[in-house]
Amino acid sequence: MWRLLGTANRDVWVGIRRFDDLQRDLGISRKVLTERLRWLVAHGVLERTAYTTRPPRYEYVLTRKGLELCDVLMAITTWGDRWTAGEAGPPVLLRHRACGELTHAELRCARCGERLHAADVDVEAGPGAAT
């Protein structure tokens, strides 16, 4: 499922929005891409918008849910850059639009603002947990 969410969603995030461009970039069959895009649209991660009517052609745009998934992709990218990038360095860089500086994603506590690490967090049952 992660591959399904990650690759097509990432491509749309970086500006590859049309079916043929997505298919070329991902290197997967049209059938597989159609199934993935259909799933992402059905689950509210992407939405299809027409960019021409004759013939009908669509592009895919991120929903709020899809943009939030990109936050997760940025965190995974930071991990990958730290642990798997070779000597040449990371394959992509993140530039913060607000300040113009290169950056990386990091988790912070929503309450106190300190960096958040798994070793510093206790997991507790929430209201939706099974009894």
N, C-alpha and C positions, 0 to 999 in steps of 0.2 A: 504494500500500500504506500510506503514512503516514496518509492520510486515513482509511483503514479502521481502523488502530490507534488513531489519535489521538482521533477524535471520540466514538465509543461508549465507549472506555476512559475518556476524560476525564469523560464524563457519569456513568458508574458510580462513578468516584472521588469526584465531588462529591455523590453520593447519589441519582442518578436511576437506578433499578435495574429498573424494570418496563417491559415491552415498549411498552405504549401511551404511557407517559411519555417513554421514549426516542424513540419515533417522533414524538411531538408536538414535543419539544425540538429534534431534529435536522432535522425538516421533510423527511424522505425517505420514499419509499414503503415500505410494509410488506414488499414483496418484497426490496428492497435491504437494509433493516435485518435481515431474517431471514438473508440471505446473510452479512452482516457479522458478526452475532452467532454464527452457526454456525461461521464461520472462526475467530473469536476463541476460542470454546470448544474447537474441534478443535486449536488450537495452544497451548492451556494458558494463555491470557491471562485468560479469564473462566471461571467455572463457573456452571451453571444450578442453582438450588435451588428446590424447590416451596414456594410460600407458601400454596397452597390446593389441595385435591384435587377439589372439585366446584364448578365445572369445574376441570380441571387448569390451574393458572397458575404461572408461574415468574418469578423475578427473577434478575438476574445479579450476581455478586459477583466481585471481583478475586481472583486467585490471587497467590501470591508473585511469580510472573513478571509479572503485571499490575501489581502495586504497584511493582515495579522499573521498569517502563515509565513509570509516573507520575513517577519521578525524572527521566527524560529529558524528559517534558512540562514539568516545572518549570523545567528548564534552558532549554528553548525559550521558555517564557513569559517568563523573565528577559530573553532576547535580544529578544523581541518588545516588551516594555515599554521597553527601552532604545532600540530603533531605530524602532519603528512606532507607539507610543502617541501620541495627539494631545495637544493642550494640556490637555484634561480629565484626562489621566492614564491609568494602566492600567485595563483593564476589570475585573480581579480582583486581589485582594491575598492574600498568603500570610501566615498567622499561625502561628508556631511554638508548638505546644501546650505544650512543656516550659517555655518562658520567658514565653509570652504576648505576645511582641513581633512586629511586622510584620517580614518578612524577604524575602529573595530567594535563589534557588539560585545557587551558584557551585561550580565544580569545584576540587578541591584534590588535591594529590598524596597518594596513599595511604601513601607512605613518609615524606615530610618535612613534610607539612601545608601547604606553600606553595600559593598559587593556581596553577592549571594553565591555561596558554594554549597554543593550537595552535602559536604561534610558538616556544615553548620546548620542544617535544617532537619527538624523532626517531622515525620509524616504522620498525620492523625486522620482518623475517619472523619469524613465530612457529612453534611446532611443528606447527601444522595447515596451514601454507602449502603450496601445491602446489610440487612440485619442478621 
